[in-house]
Amino acid sequence: MSTQTALAPNDLESFWMPFTANRAFKRRPRMVSGAKDMHYITADGRKVMDGTAGLWCCNAGHARRPIIEAIQRQAEDLDFAPTFQFGHPKVFALAARIAAMAPGDLDHVFFCGGGSEAVDSALKIALAYWNVTGKGSKTRLIGRERGYHGVGFGGISVGGIVPNRKFFGSLLAGVDHLPTTYSRENQAFTKGEPEYGAHFADELERIVGLHDASTIAAVIVEPMAGSTGVLPPPKGYLQKLRAICDKHNILLIFDEVITGFGRLGHAFAAERYGVIPDMITFAKGVTSGAVPMGGVLVRKGIFDAFMNGPEHVIELFHGYTYSGHPMAAAAGLATLELYKEEGLFERAKKLEPVWADAMMDSFKGLPNVLDVRTLGLVAAVDLAPSPDGPGKRAYAAMESAFHDHDIMVRITGDTIALTPPLIISESQIGELADKVSKTIRAVA
Ligand SMILES: Cc1ncc(COP(=O)(O)O)c(C=O)c1O
């Protein structure tokens, strides 16, 4: 580690931290200044196991040489090039590579800077698609309760997490929501996809009945709801959604910002479930978190619908300065190569039963544990709220995990989520389970 990275800042005031309890953090900071493979390193040299792959993004682990070198080389060769009306080779190579990994005819890629932009891009492409195909009345967007689709106005409108919405006015008009797929009563302590709940997809028929399919552009869901606290899809649910969308000529968008790039043992969750959506949004794991990047995979028929009119005219009036930034493209290519070389998606798939057993056996029955859910290399533990208020117990758990047990965990409300880099070893799974168990006991 360079001396520069080891320096701790001495003034925490100016940075308004995102999605953070700023005052509590600044009173007792959880600061990291280095990282390698499965661990963060604190300014005072303590190794903290990364139970969260950063923010669900560092799937290849931290500071991997091939990714670092690709970024360094790219910075020397070409720092920036516009992708509006110009191009650079790596962004085309990356698009082709991602398209080749995606199922079916999801073979065009629109790049942007992260997950929120990916979601807003997908929603805009859906609306524009119906316009260019002569069905401009199809404007409604359907999301889901407890869904997380980032923080843009499109994303929070189709999203279903109350605090992410309630402060921000009337949001987009013409949005409706499917019900959440979670029912603790019928699903608690399930490993993998729960048996109960496919019927929640039938609510789409009710929504179509209410608004009429001629007004509905698209349905967007996370195949596994992540940020709301990890809700695996009930068996058959996603297949049902696909069938209902087909029946009514509605586009289906899978938001795979978390589930893409190996988290569920496949390049995309779409493959795990044998369901081909019309668009897939991705981000995070595409560069293993090393450089910000997001994108939308689009089916051929959608892309082709735009390729009309005079050739010198822009076909889609949408894009970001940093769509397909050279550094992100280089990092993406190196990351996808690393995933392939090390077989990290297959590794996640192989480890899934080991992971599920370790999580369930370790946490079920501990004090205050109301539910444990697992899917791919993801686990969530719901804790009973403390009498001092919702979220306090999980916040205490996150603090204790970091300061006392040398692990980083992610919390949502009173849920602890675990999503380690895909390079985690079996013994590290045991270590993580053990440390989280101690943490849960510590906040009993
Ligand atoms: C499913 C999903 N969509 C969108 C986003 C937003 O991504 P970003 O934070 O990169 O804007 C996230 C972030 O966690 C996500 O989980």
The ligand as a Gaussian input file, in Angstrom:
#p B3LYP/6-31G(d) Opt

LIG

0 1
 C      -31.132000      -3.662000      -8.623000
 C      -30.429000      -2.346000      -8.593000
 N      -30.690000      -1.427000      -9.526000
 C      -30.072000      -0.239000      -9.560000
 C      -29.132000       0.072000      -8.612000
 C      -28.486000       1.426000      -8.637000
 O      -27.164000       1.349000      -8.986000
 P      -26.177000       2.590000      -8.739000
 O      -26.041000       2.718000      -7.256000
 O      -24.918000       2.163000      -9.446000
 O      -26.789000       3.790000      -9.372000
 C      -28.807000      -0.858000      -7.621000
 C      -27.794000      -0.548000      -6.598000
 O      -27.605000      -1.259000      -5.649000
 C      -29.479000      -2.087000      -7.606000
 O      -29.249000      -2.994000      -6.662000

